[in-house]
């Protein structure tokens, strides 16, 4: 898998986890949902996300350029 696919997978997991925790544990977990959303929003403009840095350091490759 590529960095982009892992990023979508991890972001989706974090959103679903924080929604579940916000519903069943404590509503303050919804702030984490907002944090993930803000990071996704800013990464659309800057093409940088902290998780992308971690994934690249872990050796996950980027998608090949299409000709």
PDB file as gemmi writes it, atoms N, CA and C in Angstrom:
CRYST1    1.000    1.000    1.000  90.00  90.00  90.00 P 1                      
ATOM      1  N   UNK A   1       0.841  -1.187   0.000  1.00  0.00           N  
ATOM      2  CA  UNK A   1       0.000   0.000   0.000  1.00  0.00           C  
ATOM      3  C   UNK A   1       0.885   1.250   0.000  1.00  0.00           C  
ATOM      4  N   UNK A   2       0.305   2.340  -0.414  1.00  0.00           N  
ATOM      5  CA  UNK A   2       1.030   3.607  -0.506  1.00  0.00           C  
ATOM      6  C   UNK A   2       0.741   4.478   0.720  1.00  0.00           C  
ATOM      7  N   UNK A   3       1.512   5.538   0.856  1.00  0.00           N  
ATOM      8  CA  UNK A   3       1.314   6.487   1.961  1.00  0.00           C  
ATOM      9  C   UNK A   3      -0.107   7.034   1.935  1.00  0.00           C  
ATOM     10  N   UNK A   4      -0.591   7.377   0.762  1.00  0.00           N  
ATOM     11  CA  UNK A   4      -1.922   7.969   0.641  1.00  0.00           C  
ATOM     12  C   UNK A   4      -3.015   7.004   1.113  1.00  0.00           C  
ATOM     13  N   UNK A   5      -2.871   5.733   0.751  1.00  0.00           N  
ATOM     14  CA  UNK A   5      -3.880   4.747   1.152  1.00  0.00           C  
ATOM     15  C   UNK A   5      -3.817   4.480   2.662  1.00  0.00           C  
ATOM     16  N   UNK A   6      -2.593   4.378   3.205  1.00  0.00           N  
ATOM     17  CA  UNK A   6      -2.454   4.201   4.644  1.00  0.00           C  
ATOM     18  C   UNK A   6      -3.030   5.399   5.391  1.00  0.00           C  
ATOM     19  N   UNK A   7      -2.793   6.594   4.859  1.00  0.00           N  
ATOM     20  CA  UNK A   7      -3.300   7.800   5.506  1.00  0.00           C  
ATOM     21  C   UNK A   7      -4.821   7.775   5.576  1.00  0.00           C  
ATOM     22  N   UNK A   8      -5.484   7.407   4.500  1.00  0.00           N  
ATOM     23  CA  UNK A   8      -6.945   7.305   4.502  1.00  0.00           C  
ATOM     24  C   UNK A   8      -7.423   6.238   5.477  1.00  0.00           C  
ATOM     25  N   UNK A   9      -6.724   5.107   5.501  1.00  0.00           N  
ATOM     26  CA  UNK A   9      -7.086   4.014   6.403  1.00  0.00           C  
ATOM     27  C   UNK A   9      -6.970   4.445   7.864  1.00  0.00           C  
ATOM     28  N   UNK A  10      -5.860   5.058   8.218  1.00  0.00           N  
ATOM     29  CA  UNK A  10      -5.626   5.476   9.599  1.00  0.00           C  
ATOM     30  C   UNK A  10      -6.580   6.587   9.996  1.00  0.00           C  
ATOM     31  N   UNK A  11      -6.795   7.566   9.123  1.00  0.00           N  
ATOM     32  CA  UNK A  11      -7.717   8.664   9.434  1.00  0.00           C  
ATOM     33  C   UNK A  11      -9.135   8.129   9.632  1.00  0.00           C  
ATOM     34  N   UNK A  12      -9.568   7.234   8.770  1.00  0.00           N  
ATOM     35  CA  UNK A  12     -10.897   6.642   8.925  1.00  0.00           C  
ATOM     36  C   UNK A  12     -11.023   5.868  10.219  1.00  0.00           C  
ATOM     37  N   UNK A  13      -9.987   5.113  10.570  1.00  0.00           N  
ATOM     38  CA  UNK A  13      -9.998   4.370  11.825  1.00  0.00           C  
ATOM     39  C   UNK A  13     -10.083   5.311  13.022  1.00  0.00           C  
ATOM     40  N   UNK A  14      -9.258   6.376  13.014  1.00  0.00           N  
ATOM     41  CA  UNK A  14      -9.278   7.333  14.125  1.00  0.00           C  
ATOM     42  C   UNK A  14     -10.634   8.024  14.257  1.00  0.00           C  
ATOM     43  N   UNK A  15     -11.244   8.369  13.130  1.00  0.00           N  
ATOM     44  CA  UNK A  15     -12.560   9.014  13.176  1.00  0.00           C  
ATOM     45  C   UNK A  15     -13.593   8.062  13.775  1.00  0.00           C  
ATOM     46  N   UNK A  16     -13.633   6.827  13.291  1.00  0.00           N  
ATOM     47  CA  UNK A  16     -14.609   5.862  13.802  1.00  0.00           C  
ATOM     48  C   UNK A  16     -14.368   5.544  15.280  1.00  0.00           C  
ATOM     49  N   UNK A  17     -13.104   5.403  15.669  1.00  0.00           N  
ATOM     50  CA  UNK A  17     -12.778   5.133  17.068  1.00  0.00           C  
ATOM     51  C   UNK A  17     -13.186   6.288  17.968  1.00  0.00           C  
ATOM     52  N   UNK A  18     -12.871   7.515  17.552  1.00  0.00           N  
ATOM     53  CA  UNK A  18     -13.192   8.664  18.402  1.00  0.00           C  
ATOM     54  C   UNK A  18     -14.698   8.924  18.468  1.00  0.00           C  
ATOM     55  N   UNK A  19     -15.427   8.625  17.404  1.00  0.00           N  
ATOM     56  CA  UNK A  19     -16.885   8.749  17.463  1.00  0.00           C  
ATOM     57  C   UNK A  19     -17.456   7.726  18.441  1.00  0.00           C  
ATOM     58  N   UNK A  20     -16.957   6.502  18.381  1.00  0.00           N  
ATOM     59  CA  UNK A  20     -17.430   5.472  19.310  1.00  0.00           C  
ATOM     60  C   UNK A  20     -17.090   5.840  20.752  1.00  0.00           C  
ATOM     61  N   UNK A  21     -15.873   6.306  20.982  1.00  0.00           N  
ATOM     62  CA  UNK A  21     -15.489   6.709  22.332  1.00  0.00           C  
ATOM     63  C   UNK A  21     -16.289   7.917  22.804  1.00  0.00           C  
ATOM     64  N   UNK A  22     -16.564   8.841  21.898  1.00  0.00           N  
ATOM     65  CA  UNK A  22     -17.374  10.003  22.260  1.00  0.00           C  
ATOM     66  C   UNK A  22     -18.801   9.628  22.613  1.00  0.00           C  
ATOM     67  N   UNK A  23     -19.314   8.628  21.960  1.00  0.00           N  
ATOM     68  CA  UNK A  23     -20.696   8.194  22.212  1.00  0.00           C  
ATOM     69  C   UNK A  23     -20.796   7.372  23.490  1.00  0.00           C  
ATOM     70  N   UNK A  24     -19.874   6.403  23.664  1.00  0.00           N  
ATOM     71  CA  UNK A  24     -19.999   5.469  24.780  1.00  0.00           C  
ATOM     72  C   UNK A  24     -19.171   5.812  26.014  1.00  0.00           C  
ATOM     73  N   UNK A  25     -18.117   6.626  25.878  1.00  0.00           N  
ATOM     74  CA  UNK A  25     -17.242   6.886  27.016  1.00  0.00           C  
ATOM     75  C   UNK A  25     -17.393   8.315  27.526  1.00  0.00           C  
ATOM     76  N   UNK A  26     -17.043   9.278  26.679  1.00  0.00           N  
ATOM     77  CA  UNK A  26     -17.068  10.674  27.113  1.00  0.00           C  
ATOM     78  C   UNK A  26     -17.153  11.554  25.866  1.00  0.00           C  
ATOM     79  N   UNK A  27     -18.078  12.519  25.851  1.00  0.00           N  
ATOM     80  CA  UNK A  27     -18.221  13.387  24.673  1.00  0.00           C  
ATOM     81  C   UNK A  27     -16.969  14.197  24.336  1.00  0.00           C  
ATOM     82  N   UNK A  28     -16.040  14.329  25.244  1.00  0.00           N  
ATOM     83  CA  UNK A  28     -14.804  15.068  24.962  1.00  0.00           C  
ATOM     84  C   UNK A  28     -13.992  14.398  23.852  1.00  0.00           C  
ATOM     85  N   UNK A  29     -14.224  13.109  23.591  1.00  0.00           N  
ATOM     86  CA  UNK A  29     -13.530  12.418  22.508  1.00  0.00           C  
ATOM     87  C   UNK A  29     -13.886  12.984  21.143  1.00  0.00           C  
ATOM     88  N   UNK A  30     -14.997  13.683  21.036  1.00  0.00           N  
ATOM     89  CA  UNK A  30     -15.364  14.290  19.753  1.00  0.00           C  
ATOM     90  C   UNK A  30     -14.358  15.376  19.354  1.00  0.00           C  
ATOM     91  N   UNK A  31     -13.623  15.909  20.314  1.00  0.00           N  
ATOM     92  CA  UNK A  31     -12.570  16.867  19.989  1.00  0.00           C  
ATOM     93  C   UNK A  31     -11.468  16.200  19.168  1.00  0.00           C  
ATOM     94  N   UNK A  32     -11.196  14.936  19.447  1.00  0.00           N  
ATOM     95  CA  UNK A  32     -10.210  14.206  18.645  1.00  0.00           C  
ATOM     96  C   UNK A  32     -10.706  14.019  17.218  1.00  0.00           C  
ATOM     97  N   UNK A  33     -12.010  13.773  17.071  1.00  0.00           N  
ATOM     98  CA  UNK A  33     -12.601  13.679  15.733  1.00  0.00           C  
ATOM     99  C   UNK A  33     -12.376  14.985  14.972  1.00  0.00           C  
ATOM    100  N   UNK A  34     -12.605  16.100  15.649  1.00  0.00           N  
ATOM    101  CA  UNK A  34     -12.391  17.410  15.030  1.00  0.00           C  
ATOM    102  C   UNK A  34     -10.917  17.616  14.676  1.00  0.00           C  
ATOM    103  N   UNK A  35     -10.018  17.172  15.532  1.00  0.00           N  
ATOM    104  CA  UNK A  35      -8.577  17.286  15.276  1.00  0.00           C  
ATOM    105  C   UNK A  35      -8.186  16.533  14.004  1.00  0.00           C  
ATOM    106  N   UNK A  36      -8.698  15.320  13.846  1.00  0.00           N  
ATOM    107  CA  UNK A  36      -8.404  14.537  12.643  1.00  0.00           C  
ATOM    108  C   UNK A  36      -8.961  15.257  11.408  1.00  0.00           C  
ATOM    109  N   UNK A  37     -10.171  15.782  11.518  1.00  0.00           N  
ATOM    110  CA  UNK A  37     -10.778  16.498  10.399  1.00  0.00           C  
ATOM    111  C   UNK A  37      -9.998  17.737  10.010  1.00  0.00           C  
ATOM    112  N   UNK A  38      -9.537  18.497  10.985  1.00  0.00           N  
ATOM    113  CA  UNK A  38      -8.745  19.696  10.704  1.00  0.00           C  
ATOM    114  C   UNK A  38      -7.430  19.320  10.025  1.00  0.00           C  
ATOM    115  N   UNK A  39      -6.797  18.247  10.485  1.00  0.00           N  
ATOM    116  CA  UNK A  39      -5.555  17.801   9.847  1.00  0.00           C  
ATOM    117  C   UNK A  39      -5.790  17.376   8.407  1.00  0.00           C  
ATOM    118  N   UNK A  40      -6.877  16.676   8.141  1.00  0.00           N  
ATOM    119  CA  UNK A  40      -7.186  16.285   6.767  1.00  0.00           C  
ATOM    120  C   UNK A  40      -7.463  17.506   5.902  1.00  0.00           C  
ATOM    121  N   UNK A  41      -8.168  18.477   6.464  1.00  0.00           N  
ATOM    122  CA  UNK A  41      -8.491  19.701   5.737  1.00  0.00           C  
ATOM    123  C   UNK A  41      -7.222  20.467   5.362  1.00  0.00           C  
ATOM    124  N   UNK A  42      -6.335  20.670   6.330  1.00  0.00           N  
ATOM    125  CA  UNK A  42      -5.118  21.430   6.030  1.00  0.00           C  
ATOM    126  C   UNK A  42      -4.201  20.654   5.097  1.00  0.00           C  
ATOM    127  N   UNK A  43      -4.209  19.313   5.180  1.00  0.00           N  
ATOM    128  CA  UNK A  43      -3.339  18.545   4.293  1.00  0.00           C  
ATOM    129  C   UNK A  43      -3.797  18.623   2.836  1.00  0.00           C  
ATOM    130  N   UNK A  44      -5.060  18.918   2.617  1.00  0.00           N  
ATOM    131  CA  UNK A  44      -5.543  19.084   1.246  1.00  0.00           C  
ATOM    132  C   UNK A  44      -4.905  20.309   0.590  1.00  0.00           C  
ATOM    133  N   UNK A  45      -4.572  21.313   1.387  1.00  0.00           N  
ATOM    134  CA  UNK A  45      -3.976  22.538   0.848  1.00  0.00           C  
ATOM    135  C   UNK A  45      -2.454  22.513   0.867  1.00  0.00           C  
ATOM    136  N   UNK A  46      -1.876  21.846   1.867  1.00  0.00           N  
ATOM    137  CA  UNK A  46      -0.419  21.878   2.023  1.00  0.00           C  
ATOM    138  C   UNK A  46       0.267  20.617   1.528  1.00  0.00           C  
ATOM    139  N   UNK A  47      -0.504  19.558   1.288  1.00  0.00           N  
ATOM    140  CA  UNK A  47       0.031  18.248   0.899  1.00  0.00           C  
ATOM    141  C   UNK A  47       1.002  17.722   1.937  1.00  0.00           C  
ATOM    142  N   UNK A  48       0.793  18.068   3.204  1.00  0.00           N  
ATOM    143  CA  UNK A  48       1.608  17.575   4.301  1.00  0.00           C  
ATOM    144  C   UNK A  48       0.702  17.244   5.480  1.00  0.00           C  
ATOM    145  N   UNK A  49       0.964  16.122   6.096  1.00  0.00           N  
ATOM    146  CA  UNK A  49       0.225  15.686   7.273  1.00  0.00           C  
ATOM    147  C   UNK A  49       1.238  15.004   8.186  1.00  0.00           C  
ATOM    148  N   UNK A  50       1.153  15.199   9.495  1.00  0.00           N  
ATOM    149  CA  UNK A  50       2.113  14.552  10.391  1.00  0.00           C  
ATOM    150  C   UNK A  50       2.167  13.027  10.209  1.00  0.00           C  
ATOM    151  N   UNK A  51       1.040  12.406   9.973  1.00  0.00           N  
ATOM    152  CA  UNK A  51       1.030  10.956   9.796  1.00  0.00           C  
ATOM    153  C   UNK A  51       1.805  10.543   8.546  1.00  0.00           C  
ATOM    154  N   UNK A  52       1.787  11.374   7.510  1.00  0.00           N  
ATOM    155  CA  UNK A  52       2.559  11.061   6.306  1.00  0.00           C  
ATOM    156  C   UNK A  52       4.052  11.011   6.617  1.00  0.00           C  
ATOM    157  N   UNK A  53       4.514  11.888   7.479  1.00  0.00           N  
ATOM    158  CA  UNK A  53       5.916  11.892   7.886  1.00  0.00           C  
ATOM    159  C   UNK A  53       6.271  10.592   8.593  1.00  0.00           C  
ATOM    160  N   UNK A  54       5.402  10.151   9.519  1.00  0.00           N  
ATOM    161  CA  UNK A  54       5.643   8.894  10.239  1.00  0.00           C  
ATOM    162  C   UNK A  54       5.643   7.701   9.283  1.00  0.00           C  
ATOM    163  N   UNK A  55       4.712   7.695   8.353  1.00  0.00           N  
ATOM    164  CA  UNK A  55       4.630   6.580   7.418  1.00  0.00           C  
ATOM    165  C   UNK A  55       5.852   6.514   6.509  1.00  0.00           C  
ATOM    166  N   UNK A  56       6.318   7.652   6.045  1.00  0.00           N  
ATOM    167  CA  UNK A  56       7.498   7.661   5.184  1.00  0.00           C  
ATOM    168  C   UNK A  56       8.737   7.204   5.943  1.00  0.00           C  
ATOM    169  N   UNK A  57       8.852   7.620   7.222  1.00  0.00           N  
ATOM    170  CA  UNK A  57       9.983   7.167   8.037  1.00  0.00           C  
ATOM    171  C   UNK A  57       9.896   5.669   8.306  1.00  0.00           C  
ATOM    172  N   UNK A  58       8.672   5.119   8.284  1.00  0.00           N  
ATOM    173  CA  UNK A  58       8.490   3.684   8.482  1.00  0.00           C  
ATOM    174  C   UNK A  58       8.766   2.898   7.207  1.00  0.00           C  
ATOM    175  N   UNK A  59       9.043   3.606   6.108  1.00  0.00           N  
ATOM    176  CA  UNK A  59       9.413   2.937   4.873  1.00  0.00           C  
ATOM    177  C   UNK A  59       8.273   2.690   3.903  1.00  0.00           C  
ATOM    178  N   UNK A  60       7.136   3.298   4.140  1.00  0.00           N  
ATOM    179  CA  UNK A  60       6.004   3.137   3.215  1.00  0.00           C  
ATOM    180  C   UNK A  60       6.258   4.011   2.000  1.00  0.00           C  
ATOM    181  N   UNK A  61       6.107   3.446   0.806  1.00  0.00           N  
ATOM    182  CA  UNK A  61       6.399   4.169  -0.428  1.00  0.00           C  
ATOM    183  C   UNK A  61       5.232   5.030  -0.884  1.00  0.00           C  
ATOM    184  N   UNK A  62       5.523   5.962  -1.755  1.00  0.00           N  
ATOM    185  CA  UNK A  62       4.493   6.806  -2.349  1.00  0.00           C  
ATOM    186  C   UNK A  62       3.972   6.139  -3.611  1.00  0.00           C  
ATOM    187  N   UNK A  63       2.882   6.658  -4.136  1.00  0.00           N  
ATOM    188  CA  UNK A  63       2.297   6.077  -5.344  1.00  0.00           C  
ATOM    189  C   UNK A  63       3.166   6.430  -6.540  1.00  0.00           C  
ATOM    190  N   UNK A  64       3.266   5.518  -7.485  1.00  0.00           N  
ATOM    191  CA  UNK A  64       4.077   5.814  -8.688  1.00  0.00           C  
ATOM    192  C   UNK A  64       3.384   6.866  -9.541  1.00  0.00           C  
ATOM    193  N   UNK A  65       4.181   7.659 -10.230  1.00  0.00           N  
ATOM    194  CA  UNK A  65       3.633   8.682 -11.128  1.00  0.00           C  
ATOM    195  C   UNK A  65       3.062   8.012 -12.364  1.00  0.00           C  
ATOM    196  N   UNK A  66       1.872   8.448 -12.735  1.00  0.00           N  
ATOM    197  CA  UNK A  66       1.242   7.898 -13.938  1.00  0.00           C  
ATOM    198  C   UNK A  66       1.661   8.728 -15.148  1.00  0.00           C  
ATOM    199  N   UNK A  67       2.004   8.088 -16.219  1.00  0.00           N  
ATOM    200  CA  UNK A  67       2.447   8.802 -17.437  1.00  0.00           C  
ATOM    201  C   UNK A  67       1.300   9.108 -18.324  1.00  0.00           C  
TER     202      UNK A  67                                                      
END                                                                             
